[in-house]
Amino acid sequence: MLLPKFDFKTIAFVSLLGSSLILFVLSIALPTDSLSRSVIAIIALIADILAFSVRFYSYLIIPMVRMSKRTIILNQDEPYAFSVSNNAIIVRGQNMVYSSVFLRIPWYMSSTEMSDEEKINFSSNFGKIISLRKKPFMVSTQLQMVNKDIFLNKIRDKLNEAEDKYRTMSSEKNAGAEAMEKEKVVKGELTMWHNLYDNILKTQSNALVSYVMTTEIGGTEEEATNLALQSAEEVSAGISSLLGIPVAIATGDEIRSFIEPEYMIPYSTISEQLKEKAVETGA
């Protein structure tokens, strides 16, 4: 005969609730005018409250009890790992392995820009996408902040080149009419790069990203990943035929941008916004 397994939450709930009942019965047995009766009744009530708090809010109470100083460690294990092929994330359970594959959907249309007929067709196609598989899968759209560092570095390099060229040409003496005309062209180029750099730096850039996530379970990492890839290919083929757009499997940092806040909102972009707010406040 197999005995049921009890976790800490169940044991704590039963213990506190049992103690509460025993104290409550004990308080009833004491004289009505006794101070001990009131004290025991209050303790029983506190134990009852703790019992139901542990039962329903243990995910908040246990970390607070176990916290060290101001650091609360919910779980020391990594939440997931990448597969060997870098195109799926792996989560290990007790006896099973869960593998999730992400599909990037280049879907840039908004319902605010559609006509009534296009909205009806879009809703119909979306319903068909959901019914592509019997097993559930996730379809999501996120508004992500664009990391502009790469673009800003390229523009900054062009700006430095234009400044050096203009500085060299303006330092030349006894320049002829042709040289002065070239200097005007370089000055116009310098102004263009300055304006472009300032506009990109001040403007908040967002990107609308749509994706599909399919998850499968297997006994090993390879089995779970292969099953998830097969499911992803099935969904990919259905979406491509319905919407007429190419759907690709996401890999590496692109997967992280779907599930990790640090990649959804890059640190450098947040720093730029904080600096801008600080400047505005100081002004």
Order of alpha helices (4+ residues) and beta strands (2+ residues): alpha-alpha-beta-beta-beta-alpha-beta-alpha-alpha-beta-alpha-beta-alpha-alpha-alpha
